[in-house]
Amino acid sequence: MTDGNPLEVNNGLYEGDIVLTPQQEVQMMARRVVNNNAFWWPRNSKGIVNVDYRFGDEFVSKTGVKKAISAWESHTCIRFHELSKPKQSPHLIFVTSNGCASNVGRIYFSRSGQKVWLAPGCFSNPGTPIHEIGHALGFNHEQARSDRDDHVDIVFDNVVPGRERNFQKRNTNNFDVPYDYFSLMHYGSSYFSKNGLSTIVPKNPLAESLLGNRADFSFWDLKLVNLQYRCTRTGKYIQELKAPECHKVQLVFSEFVLMQRPDSPVPCLYQGLTLRLQDPPIDSNVFGRMTNLGVSPDRLIIMS
């Protein structure tokens, strides 16, 4: 989703693409992930999270939905099962709409299923249906975190009148996962802008181009969902995530981001789902001081 995105047509929805039940309106979801365990999809005895789904009409892109589902299954212990007919228990119903929207978490008291609304334009970026499924799994927007003011400024003067609540901050518990500018759940820099100017400004200006990622998961997206659902290798957690604690953006490129460990001068390279230390680092005198040269799988970059 880019700025001028399908979220903007979802007038009246909480944070633009979130549909709240009355119970959730009261709770206001006191975490980035919902704070009521009943809204999480349950794990079975083998540690697998099973989510049933079906298509509610013939117009929604089945191919697009299944690609998004495959992305979730590839990196988590969550497994989706398509229903051949409606069932009287919680499940997802993918339907076409004029916007992109979802409930947050499993609507455990619904016997007829919960809808995920996906307009044709929602499939223009592969991460948008992944994003909406993320809401259905219990995830809220990154910029709603309680620590967001340490990382971004919200420019309410640029927000469309009446849409200010889309930028509300909540008291969150994020499993010690650092704030993620590149999160698939983060707004773009000018979402809900009345004048084309930024509504979200990163404290680190180098991170501005990261906002609004709708291409794929970030590393921390997957870290958070696997912590939430306690996905482990014994629980069929397919891809083990190994990475240093990198979170300070240093340089931004079109395909990757160079980050700095808070406790080490050695740079970290983030590329897609790959986050690793450059080993061994190559010393080079750049900008008048010693620094390290980071190497990606397909090109050379420098650390400033």
N, C-alpha and C positions, 0 to 999 in steps of 0.2 A: 504494500500500500504506500503510495506516495502522498505528498501534501496535495490537498484537493481530492481527498480519498473517499471511498464509499462510506466511511463512518459518518461523514457530514450529512448524509440524508436521513440518518436515524434520529430524527428530532425527538427529544424528550427521553431518550434512553440514558441511563446512568453511565457516565464516562463514554458516551457515544455509541458503544456497541455492547453494553451489558444490560441484560434484562433481569431485574430483581423480583423475586417473589416477595410477598408481604413480610414473611419471616426474615428474609435477608435485608429488606429495607430497615427493619428494626435493628438487626445486628450490625448492619453496615460493614460486614465482613472485616473484623478487626485484625486481619492479617493480609499479607499479599496473597496467601492461600487462605481459603475460608477457615474460620476458627471452630466450626462445628463439625465434629468427626462424621456426623451423619451425611454431610454434603460431600464427603470423599467417596470415591468408588472403592468398594471393599476388595481386599486381597483374599485369595483362597488359601488353602492349607499349603500349597506349593509356592506361595509368594507371588502369584500372578494376579494382576488386576484385570478383570474381565469387564468389558464395556460392550453391551449390545447396542446395535444401531439398525436403522432402516431408512429407506428413502421415502419421503412423504409425498413426492410428486415426480412427474416425469421430466421436469424442466431443469432441475438442479444437476450440475455436472457430476455424474457418478465417477468418471475418471479423475476429476480434480479432487473429489472427496477421498477416494481410495488412495491417491498419491499422498495426501496429507496424513491419512491414517497410517500408511506405510512408514512415513517419516517418524511418527510417534513410536511405532512398534520396533523400529530399527535401533532405538537408543534407550529404551525403557523396558520395564516388565509389564507394560500395559498391552493388552491384546483386545482387539475389536472383533466382534462377531456379527455378521450381517444376518438379520432376521428375515425369514421368508414371509412373515405376516406379523401384524401387531401382537404384542403381548401385554399382559396386565402386570407389569413391573417396570421399574425405572429403566429407560433406554433413551438413546439419542434419535432424533428424527431430523434428517437433513432435508430442508425445503428451500425452494427459490424465494426470492424477496426482492425488494428494491434497495437493500443495504446488507451489511454484514453484522450479525449480532448473535449473542448466545446468553443463556443463563450462566451463572457462576457456580460450578460444582454440580454434584448429583442431586437432583430434586427427588429426594428419597420418598416423599409422600405422594408423588405423582404415579398413578397407575396406568396412565396413557402415554407416557414418554414426554420428553422435553425437546423443543425444537432448536435447531441451529440454523439460522437464516443466512443464506448465501446467494447473493445476486450474481449474475454472470460476471460482473466486473470484479467480484471478490476473488476470482481465479486468475486475474491478470498478473498477480505476484504470487509465487508459490507459497510464501509464508503466511498469507492472509487466512486461508482456511486452517492452517496449522495453528495460527493465533486464536481463531474462534474455538477450535477444539480445545485449546489450552484453557480458555475460560470455562468450558464445559467440564474440564477436569479439575477445576478449582482455583485457577490462577487469575489474579487481577493484574492491573497495569503496573508496570515498574515505577512510573513516576508518581504513583500514589503511596510509595513507601514512606515510613515515618522519618527516614534519614535523607529524604530527597533534597531538602534545603541545603545540605552539605555538598550537593553535587550539581544541582540545577537551580535556576531561578525561573519562576513562573511569571510571565509578563501579562498580568491581568488586563492592563490597558489595551492590549492587542486582541483580547479574546472576544468573540462574538457575544453581544449582550444576551444573557440568559443561559449561556453555556459554561458559566464559571464553575459549576459543580462538577464538570468533567475533570477538573484539576484539583479536586479535594485531596487532601493528605489524610492518611489514617495511621493509627497506632499499630505498627506491624511487627511481626516476628518472622524473619527471613532466613532462619536456620544458619545464621552467620555467613551467608553468601553475600559477597560485596555488591554494591550498587553496580548495575550493568547498563551502560549506555547503549550497548549493542543488542540488548535483549529483544527478542521477537515480540515481547509484550510492552515495549516502550513506544510512546507516541513519537511521531515525527516532530521536527522543530517548529512547524507552523500549523499543526493541527488546530482546527477551530479558530483560525485567525480571521479577524474582520477586515484586515487591511493588507494581507500578504506578508506581514512582518512576523518575526518569531514570537511564539507563545511560550516556548521552552528554550532557555539559553543555558548550556552547560557551563559550569564553573571553569572547566578546562576547555578553552576554545578549540583545541585539536579534536575534541570529541563530537563537535557539532555534526559532522558528516555521518556519524554512526547512528544518530537517532532515526527512528522509523524503519529499522531493518525489517523487511518483510521477505527476505530471501530464504533464510534458514535459521535454525536454532543457534543461539550462542552457546558457548561452553557452559556458562553459568545458568542458562535456562535449563539445560539437561541436568546439571548438578542439583538444582533446586527440586525439579520434579522427581528425581530419583531419591532425594532425601525425604521428600514428602511421602512418597509411596513405599519407602524402605526397600527399594529395588537393590538386590544384591546378586552376586553370581549364583548363589544357591537358589535365589528367587528368579532365576532365568533372566538376570540382568545381562544383556548380550554384550555390551561394550563397556569395559571398565574404563573409567575416566581417570587419567593420571595427569596432574598438572601442578606446577607451583602456584603460589598465591599471587598471581599477577593481576593488577587492577589499575595501575597508574598509566594512562595513555601517554605515549611519548611521540610516536609518529603514526600517521594514518595514511594508508595507501589504498588503492582501489580494491585490492583483493585480500589485504590483511592489515593487521594492526600490530605495531610493536609496543610492548608494554614493559614496565619496570617493576621488579619485585620490590616491596617496601623495605626489605631487610638485606638487599644485595645489589651490587652494581651490575650484576650480570643481567642482560636483557632477556625477556621472554618473547617468543614469537607466537602470535595468535593467527591462525589461518583456518577458516572454517571451523571444524570441530577439533583441530589440532592445536594444542597449546603445550609448548615445551621450552626448555632452556636450550640456548645455543651452546653446544658443547663440542670442542672447547671454544671459548670466546677468543676472538682475534682482536688484539689491541690495536688501536689506530688513533692517531692524534687528529681529532675533529673539533672544530670550533674552539681551538686553543687549549683543549684539555684532553686527557686520555679518556677514551671511551671504548666501546666494544662494537664489533661488527657482527650483525646477526645475519644468518643465511637462511633463506626459505628454500623449500624443495625445488623451486624453479627459477630463483633469481637472488641477487645480492642486495641487501639493504644495510643502511648504517644507523647506528644508535647515536643520538645527539645528547 
